[in-house]
Amino acid sequence: MKQPYFYSVSEFIAMGEHGVFVWSCWAITVGMMLVFILYSRRQRQALIKQLTIQQARQAQRTTKAPTHGNKPSN
């Protein structure tokens, strides 16, 4: 039968005195992933808002008939 590598949770967390390095790397990685997700969601919301405004402006331009230089001929 195979012996477990860690006999307790505290040994697992300590990781043979490498725990500080291992868990700080995990924390930094997870933190950066969360920051990236939040940043991406905010950028997406800002882009959607910007595109909505741009689309509304375009709709206003197309509904107004151009009056300059287009006189009907008799």
DADA-V730745 format. One record per residue. N is the residue number from 1. RES is the residue in one small letter. SS is DSSP state (hx for helix, st for strand, lp for the rest). Layout:
BEGIN
[[N,RES,SS] [N,RES,SS]]
END
This chain:
BEGIN
[[1,m,lp] [2,k,lp] [3,q,lp] [4,p,lp] [5,y,lp] [6,f,lp] [7,y,lp] [8,s,lp] [9,v,hx] [10,s,hx] [11,e,hx] [12,f,hx] [13,i,hx] [14,a,hx] [15,m,lp] [16,g,lp] [17,e,lp] [18,h,lp] [19,g,hx] [20,v,hx] [21,f,hx] [22,v,hx] [23,w,hx] [24,s,hx] [25,c,hx] [26,w,hx] [27,a,hx] [28,i,hx] [29,t,hx] [30,v,hx] [31,g,hx] [32,m,hx] [33,m,hx] [34,l,hx] [35,v,hx] [36,f,hx] [37,i,hx] [38,l,hx] [39,y,hx] [40,s,hx] [41,r,hx] [42,r,hx] [43,q,hx] [44,r,hx] [45,q,hx] [46,a,hx] [47,l,hx] [48,i,hx] [49,k,hx] [50,q,hx] [51,l,hx] [52,t,hx] [53,i,hx] [54,q,hx] [55,q,hx] [56,a,hx] [57,r,hx] [58,q,hx] [59,a,hx] [60,q,hx] [61,r,hx] [62,t,hx] [63,t,hx] [64,k,lp] [65,a,lp] [66,p,lp] [67,t,lp] [68,h,lp] [69,g,lp] [70,n,lp] [71,k,lp] [72,p,lp] [73,s,lp] [74,n,lp]]
END
